[in-house]
Amino acid sequence: MVTRDELRQATHDKVMASAERLFRERGYRATTVRDIATDAGVSVGSVMTVGDKAQLLVAMFDRSIEQIHVGRRRDGVPEGPSGPGGNPADRILEVVAPFLEIFAEDAQLSREYSAILTSGDHDSALFHGLADDLVREFSVVLQESGMGSKDVPVAAKAIYFAYLGAIRASAARGGVAAEQSLEDMHAVFTYIATPRGK
């Protein structure tokens, strides 16, 4: 016998799958909650129980980001030549590259996602648990590069905030100049990760 929780999860999964497919095929603005309900074979009320359109888009991005972090928890932070003689910015770019790919995949949806987060009306795991995971991953890279332990927490957070700003700026520009964004991020990461004199 199927439990209520299992039915609720099945509805949630159908709604999310339909929302993602329609957002990617038609675009965020052209897709209505009714379209999602029809595609998922559920009522509009069932869709709204999962979330409004903005919540569905945020959840779609959050799920993609979370999948990367799940792999990292299992496999560890990407290895790289960032020992005391290497540039940790190279490895930090390896850490963020999969996330940048998510945002580059669909510039229009990335812009909508960024606008939703900027509005402050909807929250994202990007700013909470997933943020903690990313700061922890940056900390590992910085520690392994030889950065002093008292500097690591602040530098890791600075890199996180620089990364956030870069992806939001890239989304606002429609994902254009991705190569320039990477170069800019590398320069900023290098600056932050470079040991300072007293």
Secondary structure, DSSP 8 states (H G I E B T S, - for coil): ---HHHHHHHHHHHHHHHHHHHHHHH-TTT--HHHHHHHHTS-HHHHHHH--HHHHHHHHHHHHHHHHHHHHHHH-S---S-STTS-HHHHHHHHHHHHHHHHHH-HHHHHHHHHHHHHTSS--GGGTHHHHHHHHHHHHHHHHTT--TTTHHHHHHHHHHHHHHHHHHHHHTTTTTHHHHHHHHHHHHHHHHS----
